[in-house]
């Protein structure tokens, strides 16, 4: 169901989203060679708790951790474990927090130490594709406008856009309608309205766009073993305009 938020709802989403942004800044600083995924999860849990929020992901359909940590060829939903980062890794982290019943959700991808130019390009282009999608958000725009903008940037740089996992509406539920694909045609799909909040989250692969779900039922990897990057922001369409709720700083 698509929900329309009022100003009180957006205020709660801002608190949740600021917490998410704070976690992402801390994880960016902490994600260095030798640090384990479990240690990063602990950092996130402490910040979320300190800010009076709870983790959106913990317990969601049985998910066992506070955040998702997805290194290298893991696209999304990697469960934090004992893996320790190495120089040259690529790490995507996805964070969700809920405050008084309203959610914020965002993801970032970090290069760990020195990475090849093409890997740095993958990370940069994925973030640029997210920003291109955000640039399409306004009252009256269509969902296809967002997806087409993301796709044009990512595929124009020689990468592929994951099609089996998409962005989503957000509010009192972490995942609400509508779905926000990272591909599409301009002028297609439902129109955006004031009061909506959505998550734009391109997942971009260095190789083919196809995915594989691993035996744990959560971890999604690239089918061809290629590297992947993931960026996400929570976007609100308020009476004052478009606001990126999970922006850092």
GUDRENZA-900979 format. One line per 2 residues: number of its first residue (from 1); their letters; for each residue x, y, z of N, C-alpha, C, O. Coordinates in nm, 2 decimals, m for minus. Layout:
// residues N
NUM> a> X,Y,Z,X,Y,Z,X,Y,Z,X,Y,Z ~ ...
END
This chain:
// residues 249
1> xx> 0.08,m0.12,0.00,0.00,0.00,0.00,0.09,0.13,0.00,0.19,0.13,0.07 ~ 0.05,0.22,m0.08,0.12,0.35,m0.08,0.06,0.44,0.03,m0.06,0.46,0.04
3> xx> 0.15,0.49,0.12,0.11,0.58,0.23,0.15,0.72,0.20,0.26,0.75,0.15 ~ 0.07,0.81,0.25,0.10,0.96,0.24,0.13,1.01,0.38,0.04,0.99,0.47
5> xx> 0.25,1.06,0.40,0.29,1.11,0.53,0.25,1.25,0.55,0.25,1.33,0.46 ~ 0.22,1.29,0.68,0.20,1.43,0.71,0.33,1.48,0.77,0.43,1.41,0.78
7> xx> 0.33,1.61,0.81,0.45,1.67,0.86,0.50,1.60,0.99,0.62,1.59,1.01 ~ 0.41,1.55,1.07,0.45,1.48,1.20,0.53,1.35,1.16,0.62,1.32,1.22
9> xx> 0.47,1.28,1.06,0.54,1.16,1.02,0.68,1.18,0.96,0.77,1.11,0.99 ~ 0.69,1.29,0.88,0.82,1.32,0.82,0.92,1.36,0.93,1.04,1.33,0.92
11> xx> 0.87,1.43,1.03,0.96,1.47,1.14,1.02,1.34,1.21,1.14,1.34,1.24 ~ 0.94,1.24,1.23,0.99,1.12,1.28,1.09,1.05,1.18,1.19,0.99,1.22
13> xx> 1.05,1.05,1.06,1.14,0.99,0.96,1.28,1.07,0.95,1.38,1.00,0.93 ~ 1.28,1.20,0.98,1.40,1.27,0.98,1.49,1.22,1.09,1.61,1.21,1.08
15> xx> 1.43,1.20,1.21,1.51,1.15,1.32,1.57,1.01,1.29,1.69,0.99,1.31 ~ 1.49,0.92,1.24,1.54,0.79,1.20,1.65,0.80,1.09,1.75,0.73,1.10
17> xx> 1.63,0.89,1.00,1.72,0.90,0.88,1.85,0.97,0.93,1.96,0.93,0.88 ~ 1.85,1.06,1.02,1.97,1.12,1.07,2.05,1.02,1.14,2.17,1.02,1.14
19> xx> 1.99,0.93,1.21,2.06,0.82,1.28,2.12,0.73,1.18,2.24,0.69,1.20 ~ 2.05,0.70,1.07,2.11,0.62,0.97,2.24,0.68,0.91,2.34,0.62,0.89
21> xx> 2.22,0.81,0.88,2.34,0.89,0.82,2.46,0.89,0.92,2.57,0.87,0.88 ~ 2.43,0.90,1.05,2.54,0.90,1.15,2.61,0.76,1.15,2.73,0.76,1.16
23> xx> 2.53,0.66,1.14,2.59,0.52,1.14,2.68,0.51,1.01,2.79,0.45,1.02 ~ 2.63,0.55,0.90,2.71,0.54,0.78,2.84,0.61,0.78,2.94,0.56,0.74
25> xx> 2.84,0.73,0.84,2.97,0.80,0.86,3.06,0.73,0.95,3.18,0.72,0.92 ~ 3.01,0.67,1.06,3.09,0.59,1.15,3.15,0.47,1.08,3.26,0.43,1.10
27> xx> 3.06,0.40,1.00,3.11,0.28,0.93,3.21,0.31,0.83,3.30,0.23,0.81 ~ 3.20,0.42,0.76,3.30,0.46,0.66,3.44,0.48,0.73,3.54,0.43,0.67
29> xx> 3.44,0.54,0.85,3.57,0.55,0.92,3.62,0.42,0.97,3.74,0.40,0.98 ~ 3.53,0.33,1.01,3.57,0.21,1.08,3.61,0.10,0.98,3.68,0.00,1.01
31> xx> 3.56,0.11,0.85,3.58,0.00,0.75,3.72,0.01,0.70,3.75,0.07,0.59 ~ 3.82,m0.05,0.77,3.96,m0.05,0.73,4.00,m0.20,0.73,3.94,m0.28,0.79
33> xx> 4.12,m0.23,0.67,4.16,m0.37,0.67,4.18,m0.42,0.81,4.23,m0.35,0.90 ~ 4.13,m0.54,0.83,4.14,m0.61,0.96,4.01,m0.60,1.04,4.00,m0.68,1.14
35> xx> 3.92,m0.51,1.01,3.80,m0.50,1.08,3.70,m0.61,1.03,3.69,m0.63,0.91 ~ 3.63,m0.67,1.13,3.53,m0.78,1.09,3.39,m0.72,1.07,3.36,m0.61,1.11
37> xx> 3.31,m0.79,1.00,3.17,m0.75,0.97,3.10,m0.74,1.10,3.01,m0.66,1.12 ~ 3.12,m0.84,1.19,3.05,m0.83,1.32,3.09,m0.71,1.40,3.00,m0.65,1.47
39> xx> 3.21,m0.66,1.39,3.25,m0.54,1.46,3.18,m0.42,1.40,3.14,m0.33,1.48 ~ 3.16,m0.42,1.27,3.09,m0.31,1.21,2.94,m0.31,1.26,2.88,m0.21,1.28
41> xx> 2.89,m0.43,1.27,2.75,m0.44,1.31,2.73,m0.39,1.46,2.63,m0.32,1.49 ~ 2.83,m0.42,1.54,2.83,m0.37,1.68,2.83,m0.22,1.69,2.76,m0.15,1.77
43> xx> 2.91,m0.15,1.60,2.92,m0.01,1.60,2.79,0.05,1.56,2.74,0.14,1.63 ~ 2.72,m0.01,1.46,2.59,0.04,1.42,2.49,0.02,1.53,2.41,0.11,1.55
45> xx> 2.49,m0.09,1.59,2.39,m0.12,1.70,2.40,m0.02,1.81,2.30,0.03,1.86 ~ 2.52,0.02,1.85,2.54,0.11,1.96,2.49,0.25,1.92,2.43,0.32,2.01
47> xx> 2.52,0.30,1.80,2.47,0.43,1.76,2.32,0.44,1.75,2.26,0.53,1.80 ~ 2.26,0.34,1.69,2.12,0.33,1.68,2.05,0.34,1.82,1.95,0.41,1.84
49> xx> 2.10,0.26,1.91,2.05,0.25,2.04,2.07,0.39,2.12,1.98,0.44,2.18 ~ 2.19,0.45,2.10,2.21,0.57,2.17,2.12,0.69,2.12,2.09,0.78,2.20
51> xx> 2.08,0.68,2.00,1.99,0.78,1.94,1.85,0.76,1.96,1.76,0.83,1.91 ~ 1.81,0.66,2.05,1.67,0.64,2.08,1.59,0.57,1.97,1.47,0.58,1.97
53> xx> 1.66,0.50,1.88,1.60,0.43,1.77,1.62,0.28,1.79,1.69,0.24,1.88 ~ 1.55,0.21,1.70,1.58,0.06,1.70,1.62,0.03,1.55,1.59,0.11,1.46
55> xx> 1.68,m0.08,1.54,1.73,m0.13,1.40,1.61,m0.18,1.32,1.53,m0.27,1.37 ~ 1.59,m0.13,1.20,1.49,m0.18,1.11,1.51,m0.32,1.07,1.41,m0.39,1.06
57> xx> 1.63,m0.36,1.05,1.66,m0.49,0.99,1.65,m0.61,1.10,1.61,m0.72,1.06 ~ 1.69,m0.58,1.22,1.71,m0.69,1.32,1.57,m0.75,1.34,1.48,m0.69,1.39
59> xx> 1.56,m0.88,1.31,1.43,m0.95,1.33,1.34,m0.94,1.21,1.23,m1.01,1.21 ~ 1.37,m0.86,1.11,1.28,m0.84,1.00,1.28,m0.98,0.92,1.38,m1.01,0.85
61> xx> 1.16,m1.04,0.92,1.15,m1.17,0.86,1.26,m1.27,0.90,1.30,m1.36,0.83 ~ 1.30,m1.25,1.03,1.40,m1.34,1.08,1.55,m1.29,1.06,1.64,m1.37,1.09
63> xx> 1.57,m1.18,1.00,1.71,m1.13,0.97,1.78,m1.12,1.10,1.73,m1.06,1.20 ~ 1.91,m1.17,1.11,1.97,m1.19,1.25,2.06,m1.07,1.29,2.13,m1.09,1.39
65> xx> 2.07,m0.97,1.21,2.17,m0.86,1.25,2.12,m0.72,1.24,2.00,m0.70,1.19 ~ 2.19,m0.63,1.28,2.15,m0.49,1.28,2.16,m0.42,1.14,2.07,m0.35,1.10
67> xx> 2.27,m0.46,1.07,2.29,m0.40,0.94,2.32,m0.51,0.84,2.33,m0.63,0.88 ~ 2.33,m0.48,0.71,2.37,m0.57,0.61,2.51,m0.53,0.56,2.54,m0.41,0.54
69> xx> 2.60,m0.63,0.56,2.74,m0.60,0.51,2.76,m0.69,0.39,2.76,m0.81,0.40 ~ 2.79,m0.63,0.28,2.80,m0.70,0.15,2.93,m0.68,0.08,2.95,m0.58,0.01
71> xx> 3.03,m0.76,0.11,3.17,m0.74,0.04,3.18,m0.80,m0.10,3.12,m0.90,m0.13 ~ 3.25,m0.73,m0.18,3.30,m0.77,m0.31,3.18,m0.82,m0.40,3.11,m0.73,m0.46
73> xx> 3.16,m0.95,m0.43,3.06,m0.99,m0.52,2.92,m1.01,m0.45,2.83,m1.05,m0.52 ~ 2.91,m0.97,m0.33,2.78,m0.97,m0.26,2.71,m0.84,m0.30,2.76,m0.73,m0.27
75> xx> 2.59,m0.85,m0.35,2.52,m0.73,m0.40,2.45,m0.67,m0.28,2.47,m0.55,m0.25 ~ 2.36,m0.75,m0.21,2.28,m0.70,m0.09,2.26,m0.81,0.01,2.28,m0.93,m0.02
77> xx> 2.22,m0.77,0.13,2.17,m0.86,0.23,2.27,m0.95,0.29,2.24,m1.06,0.34 ~ 2.40,m0.92,0.28,2.50,m1.00,0.34,2.49,m0.99,0.49,2.48,m0.88,0.55
79> xx> 2.50,m1.10,0.56,2.48,m1.11,0.71,2.62,m1.09,0.77,2.72,m1.16,0.73 ~ 2.64,m0.99,0.86,2.77,m0.97,0.93,2.82,m1.10,0.99,2.75,m1.17,1.06
81> xx> 2.95,m1.13,0.97,3.01,m1.25,1.02,3.15,m1.22,1.06,3.19,m1.10,1.08 ~ 3.23,m1.32,1.07,3.37,m1.30,1.11,3.47,m1.26,1.00,3.59,m1.24,1.03
83> xx> 3.42,m1.24,0.88,3.51,m1.20,0.77,3.57,m1.06,0.80,3.51,m0.97,0.85 ~ 3.70,m1.06,0.78,3.78,m0.93,0.81,3.82,m0.87,0.68,3.87,m0.94,0.59
85> xx> 3.80,m0.74,0.67,3.83,m0.67,0.55,3.97,m0.67,0.51,4.06,m0.68,0.60 ~ 4.00,m0.67,0.38,4.13,m0.68,0.33,4.15,m0.56,0.24,4.06,m0.51,0.18
87> xx> 4.28,m0.52,0.22,4.31,m0.41,0.13,4.26,m0.45,m0.01,4.29,m0.56,m0.06 ~ 4.19,m0.36,m0.08,4.14,m0.39,m0.21,4.00,m0.44,m0.22,3.94,m0.45,m0.32
89> xx> 3.94,m0.46,m0.10,3.80,m0.51,m0.09,3.70,m0.39,m0.13,3.74,m0.27,m0.13 ~ 3.58,m0.43,m0.17,3.47,m0.34,m0.19,3.37,m0.38,m0.09,3.33,m0.50,m0.08
91> xx> 3.31,m0.29,m0.01,3.21,m0.32,0.09,3.09,m0.23,0.08,3.10,m0.11,0.09 ~ 2.98,m0.29,0.07,2.85,m0.22,0.07,2.79,m0.24,0.21,2.78,m0.36,0.26
93> xx> 2.74,m0.14,0.27,2.67,m0.15,0.40,2.53,m0.08,0.38,2.51,0.02,0.32 ~ 2.43,m0.15,0.44,2.29,m0.11,0.43,2.24,m0.09,0.57,2.25,m0.19,0.65
95> xx> 2.18,0.02,0.60,2.14,0.05,0.74,2.00,0.10,0.74,1.96,0.19,0.66 ~ 1.92,0.05,0.84,1.79,0.10,0.86,1.76,0.13,1.01,1.81,0.05,1.09
97> xx> 1.69,0.24,1.04,1.65,0.27,1.18,1.51,0.31,1.18,1.46,0.37,1.08 ~ 1.45,0.29,1.29,1.31,0.33,1.31,1.29,0.41,1.44,1.35,0.37,1.54
99> xx> 1.22,0.52,1.43,1.20,0.61,1.54,1.05,0.64,1.55,0.99,0.69,1.46 ~ 0.99,0.60,1.67,0.85,0.62,1.70,0.77,0.57,1.58,0.67,0.63,1.54
101> xx> 0.80,0.45,1.52,0.72,0.39,1.42,0.75,0.43,1.28,0.68,0.38,1.19 ~ 0.85,0.52,1.25,0.88,0.56,1.12,1.03,0.53,1.09,1.12,0.54,1.17
103> xx> 1.05,0.49,0.96,1.18,0.43,0.92,1.26,0.53,0.84,1.21,0.62,0.77 ~ 1.39,0.51,0.84,1.49,0.57,0.75,1.58,0.45,0.70,1.61,0.36,0.78
105> xx> 1.63,0.46,0.58,1.70,0.35,0.52,1.80,0.40,0.41,1.76,0.49,0.33 ~ 1.93,0.36,0.42,2.02,0.41,0.33,2.14,0.31,0.32,2.16,0.23,0.41
107> xx> 2.21,0.32,0.21,2.33,0.23,0.18,2.44,0.31,0.12,2.42,0.40,0.05 ~ 2.56,0.26,0.14,2.68,0.32,0.08,2.78,0.21,0.05,2.77,0.10,0.11
109> xx> 2.87,0.23,m0.05,2.97,0.14,m0.08,3.11,0.20,m0.06,3.13,0.32,m0.11 ~ 3.20,0.13,0.00,3.33,0.19,0.04,3.44,0.10,m0.03,3.43,m0.02,m0.04
111> xx> 3.54,0.17,m0.08,3.66,0.10,m0.12,3.75,0.09,0.00,3.77,0.19,0.07 ~ 3.81,m0.03,0.02,3.89,m0.06,0.14,4.04,m0.05,0.09,4.08,m0.14,0.02
113> xx> 4.11,0.05,0.13,4.24,0.07,0.09,4.25,0.11,m0.06,4.16,0.18,m0.11 ~ 4.35,0.06,m0.13,4.37,0.09,m0.27,4.29,m0.01,m0.35,4.30,m0.13,m0.33
115> xx> 4.22,0.04,m0.45,4.15,m0.05,m0.55,4.18,0.00,m0.69,4.22,0.11,m0.71 ~ 4.17,m0.09,m0.79,4.20,m0.05,m0.93,4.10,0.06,m0.97,3.99,0.08,m0.92
117> xx> 4.15,0.13,m1.07,4.07,0.24,m1.13,3.93,0.20,m1.17,3.83,0.27,m1.14 ~ 3.91,0.08,m1.23,3.78,0.04,m1.27,3.69,0.01,m1.16,3.57,0.03,m1.17
119> xx> 3.74,m0.03,m1.05,3.66,m0.06,m0.93,3.62,0.07,m0.86,3.50,0.09,m0.82 ~ 3.71,0.17,m0.86,3.68,0.30,m0.81,3.57,0.37,m0.90,3.48,0.44,m0.85
121> xx> 3.58,0.34,m1.03,3.48,0.39,m1.12,3.34,0.33,m1.09,3.24,0.40,m1.09 ~ 3.34,0.20,m1.07,3.21,0.13,m1.03,3.14,0.20,m0.92,3.02,0.23,m0.92
123> xx> 3.22,0.23,m0.81,3.16,0.29,m0.69,3.11,0.43,m0.72,3.00,0.47,m0.68 ~ 3.19,0.50,m0.79,3.16,0.64,m0.83,3.03,0.65,m0.91,2.94,0.73,m0.89
125> xx> 3.03,0.56,m1.02,2.92,0.56,m1.11,2.79,0.52,m1.04,2.68,0.57,m1.07 ~ 2.80,0.42,m0.95,2.68,0.38,m0.88,2.62,0.49,m0.80,2.50,0.52,m0.80
127> xx> 2.70,0.57,m0.73,2.65,0.69,m0.65,2.60,0.79,m0.75,2.49,0.85,m0.72 ~ 2.66,0.81,m0.86,2.61,0.91,m0.96,2.48,0.87,m1.01,2.39,0.95,m1.04
129> xx> 2.46,0.74,m1.03,2.33,0.69,m1.08,2.22,0.71,m0.98,2.11,0.75,m1.02 ~ 2.25,0.69,m0.85,2.15,0.73,m0.75,2.12,0.87,m0.75,2.00,0.91,m0.75
131> xx> 2.22,0.96,m0.76,2.19,1.10,m0.76,2.11,1.14,m0.89,2.03,1.23,m0.88 ~ 2.14,1.08,m1.00,2.06,1.10,m1.12,1.91,1.07,m1.10,1.82,1.14,m1.14
133> xx> 1.89,0.95,m1.03,1.75,0.91,m1.00,1.68,1.01,m0.91,1.57,1.05,m0.93 ~ 1.76,1.06,m0.80,1.70,1.15,m0.71,1.67,1.28,m0.78,1.57,1.35,m0.75
135> xx> 1.75,1.32,m0.88,1.72,1.44,m0.95,1.59,1.44,m1.03,1.54,1.55,m1.07 ~ 1.53,1.33,m1.05,1.41,1.32,m1.12,1.28,1.33,m1.03,1.17,1.34,m1.08
137> xx> 1.31,1.33,m0.90,1.20,1.32,m0.80,1.13,1.46,m0.79,1.20,1.56,m0.76 ~ 1.00,1.46,m0.81,0.92,1.58,m0.79,0.77,1.54,m0.81,0.74,1.43,m0.86
139> xx> 0.69,1.62,m0.76,0.54,1.60,m0.77,0.51,1.59,m0.92,0.54,1.68,m1.00 ~ 0.44,1.48,m0.96,0.40,1.46,m1.10,0.50,1.38,m1.18,0.46,1.34,m1.29
141> xx> 0.62,1.36,m1.13,0.72,1.28,m1.21,0.67,1.13,m1.20,0.59,1.10,m1.11 ~ 0.71,1.05,m1.29,0.68,0.91,m1.29,0.79,0.82,m1.25,0.91,0.86,m1.26
143> xx> 0.76,0.71,m1.20,0.86,0.61,m1.15,0.96,0.58,m1.26,1.08,0.56,m1.24 ~ 0.91,0.57,m1.38,0.99,0.53,m1.50,1.10,0.64,m1.52,1.21,0.61,m1.57
145> xx> 1.07,0.77,m1.48,1.17,0.87,m1.50,1.29,0.84,m1.41,1.41,0.87,m1.45 ~ 1.27,0.80,m1.29,1.37,0.76,m1.20,1.46,0.65,m1.25,1.58,0.66,m1.26
147> xx> 1.39,0.54,m1.28,1.46,0.42,m1.33,1.54,0.45,m1.45,1.66,0.40,m1.47 ~ 1.49,0.52,m1.55,1.56,0.55,m1.67,1.68,0.63,m1.65,1.79,0.61,m1.71
149> xx> 1.68,0.73,m1.55,1.79,0.81,m1.52,1.90,0.73,m1.46,2.02,0.74,m1.49 ~ 1.87,0.64,m1.36,1.97,0.55,m1.30,2.03,0.46,m1.41,2.15,0.45,m1.42
151> xx> 1.95,0.40,m1.49,2.00,0.31,m1.59,2.09,0.38,m1.69,2.19,0.32,m1.73 ~ 2.05,0.50,m1.73,2.14,0.56,m1.83,2.28,0.59,m1.78,2.37,0.57,m1.85
153> xx> 2.29,0.63,m1.66,2.42,0.66,m1.60,2.50,0.53,m1.58,2.62,0.53,m1.62 ~ 2.44,0.43,m1.52,2.51,0.31,m1.50,2.55,0.23,m1.62,2.67,0.20,m1.64
155> xx> 2.46,0.21,m1.71,2.49,0.14,m1.83,2.57,0.22,m1.93,2.65,0.17,m2.01 ~ 2.55,0.35,m1.92,2.64,0.44,m2.01,2.78,0.43,m1.97,2.87,0.47,m2.06
157> xx> 2.81,0.40,m1.85,2.95,0.38,m1.81,3.01,0.24,m1.83,3.12,0.21,m1.79 ~ 2.92,0.15,m1.88,2.97,0.02,m1.91,2.94,m0.09,m1.81,2.99,m0.20,m1.81
159> xx> 2.85,m0.05,m1.71,2.82,m0.15,m1.61,2.67,m0.20,m1.63,2.61,m0.15,m1.72 ~ 2.63,m0.29,m1.54,2.49,m0.34,m1.55,2.41,m0.31,m1.43,2.47,m0.31,m1.32
161> xx> 2.28,m0.29,m1.44,2.19,m0.26,m1.33,2.12,m0.39,m1.29,2.05,m0.45,m1.37 ~ 2.12,m0.42,m1.16,2.05,m0.53,m1.11,1.90,m0.51,m1.13,1.85,m0.40,m1.10
163> xx> 1.83,m0.61,m1.18,1.68,m0.60,m1.21,1.60,m0.67,m1.11,1.48,m0.65,m1.10 ~ 1.65,m0.77,m1.04,1.57,m0.85,m0.95,1.55,m0.79,m0.81,1.47,m0.85,m0.73
165> xx> 1.62,m0.68,m0.78,1.60,m0.62,m0.65,1.59,m0.47,m0.68,1.66,m0.41,m0.77 ~ 1.50,m0.40,m0.62,1.46,m0.26,m0.65,1.44,m0.17,m0.53,1.45,m0.22,m0.42
167> xx> 1.43,m0.04,m0.55,1.40,0.05,m0.45,1.25,0.03,m0.41,1.18,m0.05,m0.46 ~ 1.20,0.12,m0.31,1.07,0.10,m0.25,1.02,0.22,m0.18,1.10,0.31,m0.15
169> xx> 0.89,0.22,m0.16,0.83,0.32,m0.07,0.88,0.29,0.07,0.92,0.18,0.11 ~ 0.86,0.39,0.16,0.90,0.38,0.30,0.82,0.47,0.39,0.78,0.58,0.34
171> xx> 0.80,0.43,0.51,0.73,0.52,0.61,0.71,0.44,0.74,0.81,0.42,0.81 ~ 0.59,0.40,0.77,0.57,0.32,0.89,0.61,0.18,0.87,0.62,0.10,0.97
173> xx> 0.63,0.14,0.75,0.69,0.01,0.71,0.82,0.04,0.64,0.83,0.14,0.57 ~ 0.92,m0.05,0.66,1.05,m0.03,0.59,1.03,m0.04,0.44,1.09,0.03,0.36
175> xx> 0.95,m0.14,0.40,0.92,m0.16,0.26,0.77,m0.14,0.23,0.69,m0.22,0.27 ~ 0.74,m0.04,0.16,0.60,m0.01,0.12,0.60,0.00,m0.03,0.70,0.00,m0.10
177> xx> 0.48,0.01,m0.09,0.46,0.04,m0.23,0.49,0.19,m0.25,0.47,0.27,m0.15 ~ 0.53,0.24,m0.36,0.55,0.16,m0.48,0.69,0.10,m0.49,0.79,0.15,m0.42
179> xx> 0.71,0.00,m0.58,0.85,m0.04,m0.61,0.91,0.06,m0.70,0.85,0.12,m0.78 ~ 1.04,0.08,m0.68,1.12,0.18,m0.76,1.23,0.11,m0.84,1.34,0.10,m0.78
181> xx> 1.21,0.06,m0.96,1.31,m0.01,m1.03,1.42,0.08,m1.07,1.40,0.20,m1.08 ~ 1.54,0.03,m1.09,1.66,0.11,m1.13,1.68,0.10,m1.28,1.79,0.11,m1.33
183> xx> 1.57,0.08,m1.35,1.57,0.08,m1.50,1.42,0.11,m1.54,1.33,0.10,m1.46 ~ 1.41,0.15,m1.66,1.27,0.18,m1.71,1.27,0.28,m1.82,1.37,0.31,m1.88
185> xx> 1.15,0.33,m1.85,1.13,0.43,m1.96,1.07,0.56,m1.90,0.98,0.55,m1.82 ~ 1.12,0.67,m1.94,1.06,0.80,m1.90,0.92,0.81,m1.93,0.87,0.76,m2.04
187> xx> 0.84,0.87,m1.85,0.70,0.89,m1.87,0.61,0.77,m1.84,0.49,0.77,m1.86 ~ 0.67,0.66,m1.79,0.60,0.54,m1.76,0.59,0.52,m1.60,0.67,0.57,m1.53
189> xx> 0.48,0.45,m1.56,0.47,0.42,m1.42,0.38,0.53,m1.35,0.34,0.63,m1.41 ~ 0.35,0.50,m1.22,0.27,0.59,m1.15,0.33,0.73,m1.12,0.46,0.74,m1.13
191> xx> 0.25,0.83,m1.10,0.30,0.96,m1.07,0.33,0.97,m0.92,0.26,0.92,m0.83 ~ 0.44,1.05,m0.89,0.47,1.08,m0.75,0.39,1.19,m0.70,0.35,1.28,m0.77
193> xx> 0.35,1.18,m0.57,0.26,1.28,m0.50,0.33,1.33,m0.38,0.42,1.27,m0.32 ~ 0.28,1.45,m0.34,0.33,1.51,m0.22,0.29,1.42,m0.10,0.17,1.37,m0.10
195> xx> 0.38,1.40,m0.01,0.35,1.32,0.11,0.41,1.18,0.09,0.41,1.10,0.19 ~ 0.46,1.14,m0.03,0.52,1.01,m0.05,0.67,1.02,0.00,0.73,1.12,0.00
197> xx> 0.72,0.90,0.04,0.86,0.89,0.07,0.91,0.76,0.00,0.84,0.66,0.01 ~ 1.02,0.77,m0.06,1.07,0.65,m0.14,1.22,0.63,m0.11,1.29,0.73,m0.08
199> xx> 1.27,0.51,m0.14,1.41,0.48,m0.13,1.46,0.45,m0.27,1.41,0.36,m0.34 ~ 1.55,0.53,m0.32,1.62,0.50,m0.45,1.75,0.43,m0.42,1.83,0.49,m0.35
201> xx> 1.77,0.31,m0.48,1.89,0.23,m0.44,1.94,0.15,m0.55,1.91,0.03,m0.56 ~ 2.02,0.21,m0.64,2.08,0.13,m0.75,2.18,0.03,m0.70,2.26,0.06,m0.61
203> xx> 2.17,m0.09,m0.75,2.27,m0.19,m0.73,2.33,m0.22,m0.87,2.26,m0.26,m0.96 ~ 2.46,m0.19,m0.88,2.53,m0.19,m1.01,2.64,m0.29,m1.01,2.72,m0.29,m0.92
205> xx> 2.65,m0.38,m1.11,2.75,m0.48,m1.12,2.85,m0.45,m1.22,2.82,m0.38,m1.32 ~ 2.97,m0.49,m1.20,3.08,m0.47,m1.30,3.06,m0.57,m1.42,3.10,m0.53,m1.53
207> xx> 3.00,m0.68,m1.39,2.97,m0.78,m1.50,2.83,m0.78,m1.53,2.77,m0.68,m1.56 ~ 2.77,m0.90,m1.54,2.63,m0.92,m1.58,2.54,m0.88,m1.46,2.58,m0.88,m1.35
209> xx> 2.41,m0.85,m1.50,2.32,m0.80,m1.39,2.26,m0.91,m1.31,2.19,m0.89,m1.21 ~ 2.27,m1.04,m1.36,2.20,m1.15,m1.29,2.25,m1.18,m1.16,2.37,m1.15,m1.13
211> xx> 2.17,m1.23,m1.07,2.20,m1.25,m0.93,2.18,m1.40,m0.89,2.11,m1.48,m0.96 ~ 2.24,m1.43,m0.77,2.21,m1.57,m0.71,2.19,m1.55,m0.56,2.26,m1.47,m0.50
213> xx> 2.08,m1.62,m0.51,2.05,m1.62,m0.37,2.13,m1.73,m0.31,2.11,m1.85,m0.35 ~ 2.20,m1.71,m0.20,2.28,m1.81,m0.14,2.20,m1.89,m0.04,2.08,m1.86,m0.01
215> xx> 2.26,m2.00,0.01,2.18,m2.10,0.09,2.13,m2.04,0.22,2.04,m2.10,0.28 ~ 2.19,m1.93,0.27,2.13,m1.88,0.40,2.00,m1.81,0.38,1.94,m1.76,0.48
217> xx> 1.95,m1.79,0.26,1.83,m1.73,0.23,1.83,m1.58,0.23,1.72,m1.52,0.20 ~ 1.94,m1.52,0.25,1.95,m1.37,0.25,2.06,m1.32,0.15,2.03,m1.23,0.08
219> xx> 2.18,m1.38,0.16,2.29,m1.32,0.08,2.27,m1.33,m0.07,2.24,m1.44,m0.12 ~ 2.27,m1.22,m0.14,2.25,m1.21,m0.28,2.39,m1.18,m0.34,2.44,m1.07,m0.31
221> xx> 2.43,m1.26,m0.43,2.56,m1.24,m0.50,2.54,m1.22,m0.65,2.44,m1.25,m0.71 ~ 2.64,m1.17,m0.72,2.64,m1.16,m0.86,2.65,m1.31,m0.92,2.73,m1.39,m0.86
223> xx> 2.58,m1.34,m1.02,2.58,m1.47,m1.07,2.72,m1.51,m1.13,2.76,m1.62,m1.14 ~ 2.79,m1.41,m1.19,2.91,m1.43,m1.25,3.04,m1.40,m1.17,3.15,m1.41,m1.21
225> xx> 3.01,m1.37,m1.04,3.12,m1.35,m0.95,3.19,m1.21,m0.96,3.28,m1.18,m0.89 ~ 3.13,m1.12,m1.04,3.19,m0.99,m1.05,3.15,m0.90,m0.93,3.06,m0.93,m0.85
227> xx> 3.23,m0.79,m0.92,3.21,m0.70,m0.81,3.08,m0.62,m0.83,3.03,m0.60,m0.94 ~ 3.02,m0.58,m0.71,2.90,m0.50,m0.72,2.90,m0.38,m0.62,2.98,m0.39,m0.52
229> xx> 2.83,m0.28,m0.65,2.82,m0.16,m0.56,2.67,m0.12,m0.54,2.59,m0.16,m0.62 ~ 2.64,m0.06,m0.43,2.51,m0.03,m0.39,2.50,0.10,m0.31,2.58,0.12,m0.22
231> xx> 2.42,0.19,m0.36,2.39,0.32,m0.29,2.24,0.34,m0.27,2.16,0.29,m0.36 ~ 2.20,0.40,m0.16,2.06,0.42,m0.13,2.04,0.54,m0.05,2.12,0.57,0.04
233> xx> 1.94,0.62,m0.07,1.89,0.73,0.01,1.74,0.72,0.03,1.67,0.68,m0.06 ~ 1.69,0.77,0.14,1.55,0.79,0.16,1.51,0.93,0.12,1.57,1.03,0.17
235> xx> 1.41,0.94,0.04,1.37,1.07,m0.02,1.23,1.10,0.02,1.14,1.02,0.01 ~ 1.20,1.22,0.07,1.07,1.27,0.10,1.02,1.38,0.01,1.10,1.46,m0.03
237> xx> 0.89,1.37,m0.03,0.83,1.47,m0.11,0.74,1.55,m0.01,0.62,1.51,0.01 ~ 0.78,1.66,0.04,0.71,1.73,0.14,0.64,1.85,0.08,0.66,1.88,m0.04
239> xx> 0.57,1.93,0.16,0.50,2.05,0.12,0.61,2.16,0.08,0.58,2.25,0.01 ~ 0.73,2.14,0.13,0.84,2.23,0.10,0.92,2.19,m0.02,1.01,2.27,m0.06
241> xx> 0.90,2.07,m0.07,0.98,2.02,m0.18,1.04,1.89,m0.15,0.99,1.81,m0.07 ~ 1.14,1.85,m0.23,1.21,1.72,m0.22,1.32,1.73,m0.12,1.40,1.82,m0.12
243> xx> 1.33,1.63,m0.03,1.43,1.63,0.08,1.50,1.50,0.09,1.43,1.39,0.09 ~ 1.63,1.49,0.08,1.71,1.37,0.10,1.73,1.35,0.25,1.82,1.42,0.31
245> xx> 1.65,1.27,0.31,1.64,1.26,0.45,1.77,1.19,0.51,1.81,1.23,0.62 ~ 1.84,1.10,0.43,1.95,1.03,0.48,2.08,1.09,0.43,2.19,1.03,0.44
247> xx> 2.08,1.22,0.39,2.20,1.28,0.34,2.30,1.30,0.46,2.25,1.33,0.57 ~ 2.43,1.28,0.44,2.53,1.29,0.55,2.57,1.43,0.56,2.58,1.51,0.47
249> x> 2.59,1.47,0.69,2.62,1.61,0.71,2.51,1.70,0.72,2.52,1.82,0.74
END
